[in-house]
Amino acid sequence: MTKWTSVGLVLIGLGIILWIAYALYLGFEDIMDAFDVVTGFVVGLIVIGVCVLAISVIIEQRRGTKKMRKKIKKEDLEP
């Protein structure tokens, strides 16, 4: 796993844990009324984590494709 993949997973996990903890703090009947600054911050953390994770996976796949193309001989790629 690369550094940015780890960062993305940590941000997603942190956001989810904070969101659950804050919802439990407010109480089960107040969960639906909990759309305030803290909830917005936590949702923002989750969204940023998902974006970082997706971008890091795409970059990692492209690097893998480039490495694979270098390993394959040019003659093998032609019909």
KEZA-903017 format. One record per residue: residue number from 0; residue in one letter; x, y, z of N, C-alpha, C, O in turn. Coordinates in Angstrom, 3 decimals, decimal comma. Example, Ala and Ser with C-alpha at 12.3 -4.5 7.8 and 13.67 -1.06 7.14 Angstrom:
<seq: 0 type: a n.c1: 13,190 n.c2: -5,690 n.c3: 7,800 ca.c1: 12,300 ca.c2: -4,500 ca.c3: 7,800 c.c1: 13,200 c.c2: -3,300 c.c3: 7,800 o.c1: 14,236 o.c2: -3,319 o.c3: 8,465>
<seq: 1 type: s n.c1: 12,850 n.c2: -2,250 n.c3: 7,080 ca.c1: 13,670 ca.c2: -1,060 ca.c3: 7,140 c.c1: 12,900 c.c2: 0,030 c.c3: 7,870 o.c1: 13,409 o.c2: 1,138 o.c3: 8,039>
//
This chain:
<seq: 0 type: m n.c1: 0,840 n.c2: -1,170 n.c3: 0,000 ca.c1: 0,000 ca.c2: 0,000 ca.c3: 0,000 c.c1: 0,889 c.c2: 1,239 c.c3: 0,000 o.c1: 1,886 o.c2: 1,300 o.c3: 0,720>
<seq: 1 type: t n.c1: 0,523 n.c2: 2,211 n.c3: -0,804 ca.c1: 1,317 ca.c2: 3,425 ca.c3: -0,866 c.c1: 0,914 c.c2: 4,379 c.c3: 0,257 o.c1: -0,048 o.c2: 4,155 o.c3: 0,991>
<seq: 2 type: k n.c1: 1,694 n.c2: 5,449 n.c3: 0,351 ca.c1: 1,458 ca.c2: 6,424 ca.c3: 1,410 c.c1: 0,085 c.c2: 7,071 c.c3: 1,285 o.c1: -0,622 o.c2: 7,216 o.c3: 2,282>
<seq: 3 type: w n.c1: -0,300 n.c2: 7,462 n.c3: 0,074 ca.c1: -1,571 ca.c2: 8,166 ca.c3: -0,103 c.c1: -2,764 c.c2: 7,241 c.c3: 0,079 o.c1: -3,830 o.c2: 7,680 o.c3: 0,512>
<seq: 4 type: t n.c1: -2,597 n.c2: 5,968 n.c3: -0,246 ca.c1: -3,668 ca.c2: 5,011 ca.c3: 0,012 c.c1: -3,900 c.c2: 4,894 c.c3: 1,513 o.c1: -5,042 o.c2: 4,844 o.c3: 1,971>
<seq: 5 type: s n.c1: -2,827 n.c2: 4,850 n.c3: 2,261 ca.c1: -2,945 ca.c2: 4,781 ca.c3: 3,720 c.c1: -3,593 c.c2: 6,035 c.c3: 4,280 o.c1: -4,423 o.c2: 5,958 o.c3: 5,186>
<seq: 6 type: v n.c1: -3,216 n.c2: 7,198 n.c3: 3,741 ca.c1: -3,799 ca.c2: 8,462 ca.c3: 4,204 c.c1: -5,301 c.c2: 8,471 c.c3: 3,931 o.c1: -6,086 o.c2: 8,880 o.c3: 4,787>
<seq: 7 type: g n.c1: -5,701 n.c2: 8,022 n.c3: 2,748 ca.c1: -7,123 ca.c2: 7,978 ca.c3: 2,406 c.c1: -7,905 c.c2: 7,064 c.c3: 3,330 o.c1: -8,988 o.c2: 7,422 o.c3: 3,794>
<seq: 8 type: l n.c1: -7,360 n.c2: 5,881 n.c3: 3,599 ca.c1: -8,037 ca.c2: 4,948 ca.c3: 4,493 c.c1: -8,128 c.c2: 5,490 c.c3: 5,911 o.c1: -9,147 o.c2: 5,309 o.c3: 6,577>
<seq: 9 type: v n.c1: -7,078 n.c2: 6,151 n.c3: 6,381 ca.c1: -7,096 ca.c2: 6,725 ca.c3: 7,727 c.c1: -8,138 c.c2: 7,831 c.c3: 7,828 o.c1: -8,857 o.c2: 7,911 o.c3: 8,823>
<seq: 10 type: l n.c1: -8,229 n.c2: 8,689 n.c3: 6,805 ca.c1: -9,214 ca.c2: 9,770 ca.c3: 6,824 c.c1: -10,642 c.c2: 9,216 c.c3: 6,817 o.c1: -11,505 o.c2: 9,709 o.c3: 7,543>
<seq: 11 type: i n.c1: -10,886 n.c2: 8,198 n.c3: 6,003 ca.c1: -12,221 ca.c2: 7,592 ca.c3: 5,968 c.c1: -12,548 c.c2: 6,982 c.c3: 7,329 o.c1: -13,625 o.c2: 7,216 o.c3: 7,876>
<seq: 12 type: g n.c1: -11,627 n.c2: 6,209 n.c3: 7,865 ca.c1: -11,851 ca.c2: 5,573 ca.c3: 9,160 c.c1: -12,061 c.c2: 6,580 c.c3: 10,269 o.c1: -12,961 o.c2: 6,418 o.c3: 11,093>
<seq: 13 type: l n.c1: -11,234 n.c2: 7,628 n.c3: 10,300 ca.c1: -11,351 ca.c2: 8,666 ca.c3: 11,318 c.c1: -12,690 c.c2: 9,382 c.c3: 11,221 o.c1: -13,337 o.c2: 9,649 o.c3: 12,234>
<seq: 14 type: g n.c1: -13,101 n.c2: 9,689 n.c3: 9,994 ca.c1: -14,383 ca.c2: 10,360 ca.c3: 9,807 c.c1: -15,555 c.c2: 9,514 c.c3: 10,272 o.c1: -16,467 o.c2: 10,012 o.c3: 10,931>
<seq: 15 type: i n.c1: -15,529 n.c2: 8,231 n.c3: 9,927 ca.c1: -16,612 ca.c2: 7,343 ca.c3: 10,332 c.c1: -16,645 c.c2: 7,175 c.c3: 11,848 o.c1: -17,718 o.c2: 7,210 o.c3: 12,449>
<seq: 16 type: i n.c1: -15,492 n.c2: 6,994 n.c3: 12,466 ca.c1: -15,431 ca.c2: 6,827 ca.c3: 13,924 c.c1: -15,930 c.c2: 8,089 c.c3: 14,630 o.c1: -16,697 o.c2: 8,000 o.c3: 15,589>
<seq: 17 type: l n.c1: -15,498 n.c2: 9,262 n.c3: 14,162 ca.c1: -15,952 ca.c2: 10,511 ca.c3: 14,774 c.c1: -17,450 c.c2: 10,709 c.c3: 14,602 o.c1: -18,133 o.c2: 11,178 o.c3: 15,513>
<seq: 18 type: w n.c1: -17,953 n.c2: 10,351 n.c3: 13,435 ca.c1: -19,383 ca.c2: 10,504 ca.c3: 13,171 c.c1: -20,204 c.c2: 9,613 c.c3: 14,100 o.c1: -21,204 o.c2: 10,059 o.c3: 14,663>
<seq: 19 type: i n.c1: -19,796 n.c2: 8,377 n.c3: 14,262 ca.c1: -20,507 ca.c2: 7,456 ca.c3: 15,147 c.c1: -20,431 c.c2: 7,939 c.c3: 16,597 o.c1: -21,433 o.c2: 7,926 o.c3: 17,312>
<seq: 20 type: a n.c1: -19,245 n.c2: 8,363 n.c3: 17,027 ca.c1: -19,077 ca.c2: 8,831 ca.c3: 18,404 c.c1: -19,939 c.c2: 10,067 c.c3: 18,675 o.c1: -20,563 o.c2: 10,164 o.c3: 19,731>
<seq: 21 type: y n.c1: -19,977 n.c2: 10,989 n.c3: 17,750 ca.c1: -20,768 ca.c2: 12,200 ca.c3: 17,940 c.c1: -22,263 c.c2: 11,886 c.c3: 17,944 o.c1: -23,015 o.c2: 12,475 o.c3: 18,720>
<seq: 22 type: a n.c1: -22,701 n.c2: 10,960 n.c3: 17,081 ca.c1: -24,113 ca.c2: 10,578 ca.c3: 17,060 c.c1: -24,509 c.c2: 9,915 c.c3: 18,370 o.c1: -25,592 o.c2: 10,173 o.c3: 18,895>
<seq: 23 type: l n.c1: -23,642 n.c2: 9,068 n.c3: 18,900 ca.c1: -23,936 ca.c2: 8,439 ca.c3: 20,183 c.c1: -23,968 c.c2: 9,470 c.c3: 21,309 o.c1: -24,759 o.c2: 9,360 o.c3: 22,246>
<seq: 24 type: y n.c1: -23,098 n.c2: 10,468 n.c3: 21,203 ca.c1: -23,071 ca.c2: 11,547 ca.c3: 22,202 c.c1: -24,395 c.c2: 12,308 c.c3: 22,221 o.c1: -24,907 o.c2: 12,637 o.c3: 23,291>
<seq: 25 type: l n.c1: -24,935 n.c2: 12,579 n.c3: 21,076 ca.c1: -26,186 ca.c2: 13,337 ca.c3: 21,005 c.c1: -27,387 c.c2: 12,507 c.c3: 21,429 o.c1: -28,410 o.c2: 13,055 o.c3: 21,840>
<seq: 26 type: g n.c1: -27,269 n.c2: 11,223 n.c3: 21,333 ca.c1: -28,391 ca.c2: 10,360 ca.c3: 21,705 c.c1: -29,107 c.c2: 9,867 c.c3: 20,470 o.c1: -29,097 o.c2: 10,515 o.c3: 19,424>
<seq: 27 type: f n.c1: -29,721 n.c2: 8,721 n.c3: 20,606 ca.c1: -30,339 ca.c2: 8,092 ca.c3: 19,444 c.c1: -31,512 c.c2: 8,890 c.c3: 18,891 o.c1: -31,713 o.c2: 8,902 o.c3: 17,676>
<seq: 28 type: e n.c1: -32,280 n.c2: 9,548 n.c3: 19,724 ca.c1: -33,431 ca.c2: 10,299 ca.c3: 19,200 c.c1: -33,027 c.c2: 11,606 c.c3: 18,527 o.c1: -33,804 o.c2: 12,181 o.c3: 17,765>
<seq: 29 type: d n.c1: -31,811 n.c2: 12,076 n.c3: 18,807 ca.c1: -31,348 ca.c2: 13,336 ca.c3: 18,207 c.c1: -30,446 c.c2: 13,125 c.c3: 17,005 o.c1: -29,873 o.c2: 14,089 o.c3: 16,499>
<seq: 30 type: i n.c1: -30,302 n.c2: 11,905 n.c3: 16,536 ca.c1: -29,401 ca.c2: 11,647 ca.c3: 15,403 c.c1: -29,864 c.c2: 12,396 c.c3: 14,159 o.c1: -29,040 o.c2: 12,959 o.c3: 13,438>
<seq: 31 type: m n.c1: -31,152 n.c2: 12,413 n.c3: 13,901 ca.c1: -31,652 ca.c2: 13,087 ca.c3: 12,703 c.c1: -31,554 c.c2: 14,609 c.c3: 12,810 o.c1: -31,549 o.c2: 15,297 o.c3: 11,789>
<seq: 32 type: d n.c1: -31,478 n.c2: 15,132 n.c3: 14,007 ca.c1: -31,369 ca.c2: 16,577 ca.c3: 14,194 c.c1: -29,917 c.c2: 17,028 c.c3: 14,319 o.c1: -29,666 o.c2: 18,188 o.c3: 14,647>
<seq: 33 type: a n.c1: -28,972 n.c2: 16,156 n.c3: 14,069 ca.c1: -27,563 ca.c2: 16,426 ca.c3: 14,325 c.c1: -26,831 c.c2: 17,021 c.c3: 13,117 o.c1: -25,608 o.c2: 16,912 o.c3: 13,033>
<seq: 34 type: f n.c1: -27,540 n.c2: 17,633 n.c3: 12,203 ca.c1: -26,896 ca.c2: 18,216 ca.c3: 11,032 c.c1: -26,426 c.c2: 19,627 c.c3: 11,348 o.c1: -27,127 o.c2: 20,602 o.c3: 11,081>
<seq: 35 type: d n.c1: -25,239 n.c2: 19,723 n.c3: 11,917 ca.c1: -24,663 ca.c2: 21,011 ca.c3: 12,264 c.c1: -23,202 c.c2: 21,047 c.c3: 11,814 o.c1: -22,811 o.c2: 20,288 o.c3: 10,927>
<seq: 36 type: v n.c1: -22,409 n.c2: 21,905 n.c3: 12,406 ca.c1: -21,026 ca.c2: 22,110 ca.c3: 11,984 c.c1: -20,185 c.c2: 20,841 c.c3: 12,167 o.c1: -19,399 o.c2: 20,492 o.c3: 11,287>
<seq: 37 type: v n.c1: -20,340 n.c2: 20,167 n.c3: 13,276 ca.c1: -19,540 ca.c2: 18,977 ca.c3: 13,541 c.c1: -19,879 c.c2: 17,879 c.c3: 12,538 o.c1: -18,979 o.c2: 17,215 o.c3: 12,024>
<seq: 38 type: t n.c1: -21,151 n.c2: 17,683 n.c3: 12,258 ca.c1: -21,552 ca.c2: 16,669 ca.c3: 11,289 c.c1: -21,028 c.c2: 17,025 c.c3: 9,899 o.c1: -20,569 o.c2: 16,150 o.c3: 9,165>
<seq: 39 type: g n.c1: -21,095 n.c2: 18,280 n.c3: 9,543 ca.c1: -20,545 ca.c2: 18,721 ca.c3: 8,263 c.c1: -19,058 c.c2: 18,473 c.c3: 8,171 o.c1: -18,560 o.c2: 18,057 o.c3: 7,125>
<seq: 40 type: f n.c1: -18,339 n.c2: 18,725 n.c3: 9,261 ca.c1: -16,897 ca.c2: 18,487 ca.c3: 9,300 c.c1: -16,592 c.c2: 17,004 c.c3: 9,123 o.c1: -15,682 o.c2: 16,637 o.c3: 8,380>
<seq: 41 type: v n.c1: -17,346 n.c2: 16,161 n.c3: 9,802 ca.c1: -17,117 ca.c2: 14,721 ca.c3: 9,726 c.c1: -17,436 c.c2: 14,198 c.c3: 8,325 o.c1: -16,682 o.c2: 13,390 o.c3: 7,784>
<seq: 42 type: v n.c1: -18,529 n.c2: 14,642 n.c3: 7,741 ca.c1: -18,872 ca.c2: 14,229 ca.c3: 6,383 c.c1: -17,794 c.c2: 14,716 c.c3: 5,412 o.c1: -17,430 o.c2: 14,001 o.c3: 4,479>
<seq: 43 type: g n.c1: -17,288 n.c2: 15,922 n.c3: 5,628 ca.c1: -16,196 ca.c2: 16,433 ca.c3: 4,811 c.c1: -14,952 c.c2: 15,563 c.c3: 4,912 o.c1: -14,289 o.c2: 15,307 o.c3: 3,907>
<seq: 44 type: l n.c1: -14,632 n.c2: 15,109 n.c3: 6,118 ca.c1: -13,490 ca.c2: 14,205 ca.c3: 6,300 c.c1: -13,672 c.c2: 12,918 c.c3: 5,507 o.c1: -12,740 o.c2: 12,442 o.c3: 4,859>
<seq: 45 type: i n.c1: -14,861 n.c2: 12,367 n.c3: 5,561 ca.c1: -15,130 ca.c2: 11,126 ca.c3: 4,839 c.c1: -15,016 c.c2: 11,342 c.c3: 3,332 o.c1: -14,416 o.c2: 10,526 o.c3: 2,633>
<seq: 46 type: v n.c1: -15,583 n.c2: 12,425 n.c3: 2,833 ca.c1: -15,533 ca.c2: 12,707 ca.c3: 1,399 c.c1: -14,089 c.c2: 12,921 c.c3: 0,943 o.c1: -13,685 o.c2: 12,397 o.c3: -0,095>
<seq: 47 type: i n.c1: -13,311 n.c2: 13,685 n.c3: 1,709 ca.c1: -11,906 ca.c2: 13,902 ca.c3: 1,356 c.c1: -11,148 c.c2: 12,584 c.c3: 1,382 o.c1: -10,322 o.c2: 12,335 o.c3: 0,504>
<seq: 48 type: g n.c1: -11,409 n.c2: 11,739 n.c3: 2,363 ca.c1: -10,751 ca.c2: 10,437 ca.c3: 2,435 c.c1: -11,069 c.c2: 9,562 c.c3: 1,235 o.c1: -10,181 o.c2: 8,907 o.c3: 0,689>
<seq: 49 type: v n.c1: -12,338 n.c2: 9,546 n.c3: 0,818 ca.c1: -12,732 ca.c2: 8,759 ca.c3: -0,346 c.c1: -12,048 c.c2: 9,290 c.c3: -1,600 o.c1: -11,587 o.c2: 8,505 o.c3: -2,428>
<seq: 50 type: c n.c1: -11,977 n.c2: 10,614 n.c3: -1,752 ca.c1: -11,317 ca.c2: 11,206 ca.c3: -2,916 c.c1: -9,830 c.c2: 10,872 c.c3: -2,948 o.c1: -9,304 o.c2: 10,484 o.c3: -3,991>
<seq: 51 type: v n.c1: -9,154 n.c2: 11,017 n.c3: -1,822 ca.c1: -7,722 ca.c2: 10,702 ca.c3: -1,754 c.c1: -7,499 c.c2: 9,231 c.c3: -2,071 o.c1: -6,568 o.c2: 8,888 o.c3: -2,800>
<seq: 52 type: l n.c1: -8,335 n.c2: 8,370 n.c3: -1,537 ca.c1: -8,206 ca.c2: 6,939 ca.c3: -1,785 c.c1: -8,412 c.c2: 6,614 c.c3: -3,263 o.c1: -7,638 o.c2: 5,851 o.c3: -3,841>
<seq: 53 type: a n.c1: -9,434 n.c2: 7,178 n.c3: -3,871 ca.c1: -9,711 ca.c2: 6,910 ca.c3: -5,284 c.c1: -8,569 c.c2: 7,406 c.c3: -6,169 o.c1: -8,139 o.c2: 6,700 o.c3: -7,081>
<seq: 54 type: i n.c1: -8,083 n.c2: 8,607 n.c3: -5,907 ca.c1: -6,990 ca.c2: 9,157 ca.c3: -6,708 c.c1: -5,728 c.c2: 8,321 c.c3: -6,552 o.c1: -5,030 o.c2: 8,068 o.c3: -7,534>
<seq: 55 type: s n.c1: -5,426 n.c2: 7,889 n.c3: -5,328 ca.c1: -4,216 ca.c2: 7,089 ca.c3: -5,118 c.c1: -4,314 c.c2: 5,737 c.c3: -5,807 o.c1: -3,313 o.c2: 5,234 o.c3: -6,318>
<seq: 56 type: v n.c1: -5,507 n.c2: 5,137 n.c3: -5,831 ca.c1: -5,672 ca.c2: 3,853 ca.c3: -6,514 c.c1: -5,497 c.c2: 4,028 c.c3: -8,017 o.c1: -4,854 o.c2: 3,204 o.c3: -8,667>
<seq: 57 type: i n.c1: -6,061 n.c2: 5,089 n.c3: -8,567 ca.c1: -5,913 ca.c2: 5,348 ca.c3: -10,005 c.c1: -4,447 c.c2: 5,559 c.c3: -10,366 o.c1: -3,969 o.c2: 5,001 o.c3: -11,354>
<seq: 58 type: i n.c1: -3,733 n.c2: 6,351 n.c3: -9,584 ca.c1: -2,313 ca.c2: 6,605 ca.c3: -9,853 c.c1: -1,512 c.c2: 5,313 c.c3: -9,738 o.c1: -0,632 o.c2: 5,055 o.c3: -10,560>
<seq: 59 type: e n.c1: -1,809 n.c2: 4,500 n.c3: -8,725 ca.c1: -1,098 ca.c2: 3,237 ca.c3: -8,541 c.c1: -1,342 c.c2: 2,285 c.c3: -9,713 o.c1: -0,420 o.c2: 1,594 o.c3: -10,146>
<seq: 60 type: q n.c1: -2,560 n.c2: 2,243 n.c3: -10,223 ca.c1: -2,857 ca.c2: 1,387 ca.c3: -11,365 c.c1: -2,120 c.c2: 1,858 c.c3: -12,615 o.c1: -1,619 o.c2: 1,039 o.c3: -13,385>
<seq: 61 type: r n.c1: -2,050 n.c2: 3,152 n.c3: -12,817 ca.c1: -1,331 ca.c2: 3,671 ca.c3: -13,992 c.c1: 0,159 c.c2: 3,372 c.c3: -13,902 o.c1: 0,787 o.c2: 3,045 o.c3: -14,909>
<seq: 62 type: r n.c1: 0,727 n.c2: 3,479 n.c3: -12,711 ca.c1: 2,140 ca.c2: 3,141 ca.c3: -12,550 c.c1: 2,364 c.c2: 1,662 c.c3: -12,845 o.c1: 3,344 o.c2: 1,299 o.c3: -13,495>
<seq: 63 type: g n.c1: 1,470 n.c2: 0,821 n.c3: -12,376 ca.c1: 1,580 ca.c2: -0,608 ca.c3: -12,636 c.c1: 1,483 c.c2: -0,921 c.c3: -14,119 o.c1: 2,196 o.c2: -1,794 o.c3: -14,615>
<seq: 64 type: t n.c1: 0,608 n.c2: -0,217 n.c3: -14,836 ca.c1: 0,466 ca.c2: -0,414 ca.c3: -16,277 c.c1: 1,735 c.c2: -0,009 c.c3: -17,002 o.c1: 2,176 o.c2: -0,702 o.c3: -17,919>
<seq: 65 type: k n.c1: 2,327 n.c2: 1,112 n.c3: -16,597 ca.c1: 3,562 ca.c2: 1,565 ca.c3: -17,232 c.c1: 4,704 c.c2: 0,582 c.c3: -16,989 o.c1: 5,489 o.c2: 0,305 o.c3: -17,896>
<seq: 66 type: k n.c1: 4,797 n.c2: 0,056 n.c3: -15,774 ca.c1: 5,838 ca.c2: -0,920 ca.c3: -15,469 c.c1: 5,633 c.c2: -2,195 c.c3: -16,280 o.c1: 6,597 o.c2: -2,796 o.c3: -16,755>
<seq: 67 type: m n.c1: 4,384 n.c2: -2,601 n.c3: -16,436 ca.c1: 4,079 ca.c2: -3,815 ca.c3: -17,181 c.c1: 4,449 c.c2: -3,637 c.c3: -18,653 o.c1: 4,980 o.c2: -4,559 o.c3: -19,273>
<seq: 68 type: r n.c1: 4,176 n.c2: -2,477 n.c3: -19,207 ca.c1: 4,509 ca.c2: -2,225 ca.c3: -20,613 c.c1: 6,016 c.c2: -2,235 c.c3: -20,831 o.c1: 6,482 o.c2: -2,667 o.c3: -21,886>
<seq: 69 type: k n.c1: 6,782 n.c2: -1,768 n.c3: -19,858 ca.c1: 8,240 ca.c2: -1,768 ca.c3: -19,990 c.c1: 8,791 c.c2: -3,190 c.c3: -19,969 o.c1: 9,787 o.c2: -3,486 o.c3: -20,629>
<seq: 70 type: k n.c1: 8,131 n.c2: -4,080 n.c3: -19,198 ca.c1: 8,609 ca.c2: -5,453 ca.c3: -19,082 c.c1: 8,298 c.c2: -6,287 c.c3: -20,326 o.c1: 9,046 o.c2: -7,209 o.c3: -20,651>
<seq: 71 type: i n.c1: 7,203 n.c2: -5,975 n.c3: -21,023 ca.c1: 6,806 ca.c2: -6,733 ca.c3: -22,198 c.c1: 7,619 c.c2: -6,244 c.c3: -23,399 o.c1: 7,731 o.c2: -5,041 o.c3: -23,638>
<seq: 72 type: k n.c1: 8,169 n.c2: -7,169 n.c3: -24,132 ca.c1: 8,954 ca.c2: -6,811 ca.c3: -25,326 c.c1: 8,050 c.c2: -6,209 c.c3: -26,385 o.c1: 6,869 o.c2: -6,546 o.c3: -26,478>
<seq: 73 type: k n.c1: 8,611 n.c2: -5,323 n.c3: -27,175 ca.c1: 7,835 ca.c2: -4,650 ca.c3: -28,204 c.c1: 7,337 c.c2: -5,643 c.c3: -29,260 o.c1: 6,242 o.c2: -5,478 o.c3: -29,797>
<seq: 74 type: e n.c1: 8,121 n.c2: -6,654 n.c3: -29,554 ca.c1: 7,731 ca.c2: -7,636 ca.c3: -30,545 c.c1: 6,507 c.c2: -8,435 c.c3: -30,088 o.c1: 5,695 o.c2: -8,860 o.c3: -30,911>
<seq: 75 type: d n.c1: 6,378 n.c2: -8,637 n.c3: -28,779 ca.c1: 5,246 ca.c2: -9,399 ca.c3: -28,252 c.c1: 3,942 c.c2: -8,616 c.c3: -28,331 o.c1: 2,861 o.c2: -9,206 o.c3: -28,337>
<seq: 76 type: l n.c1: 4,038 n.c2: -7,317 n.c3: -28,392 ca.c1: 2,841 ca.c2: -6,488 ca.c3: -28,460 c.c1: 2,272 c.c2: -6,398 c.c3: -29,877 o.c1: 1,089 o.c2: -6,106 o.c3: -30,054>
<seq: 77 type: e n.c1: 3,103 n.c2: -6,644 n.c3: -30,875 ca.c1: 2,648 ca.c2: -6,536 ca.c3: -32,263 c.c1: 1,981 c.c2: -7,831 c.c3: -32,687 o.c1: 2,378 o.c2: -8,905 o.c3: -32,235>
<seq: 78 type: p n.c1: 0,952 n.c2: -7,748 n.c3: -33,566 ca.c1: 0,262 ca.c2: -8,967 ca.c3: -34,030 c.c1: 1,110 c.c2: -9,800 c.c3: -34,970 o.c1: 0,664 o.c2: -10,848 o.c3: -35,439>
//
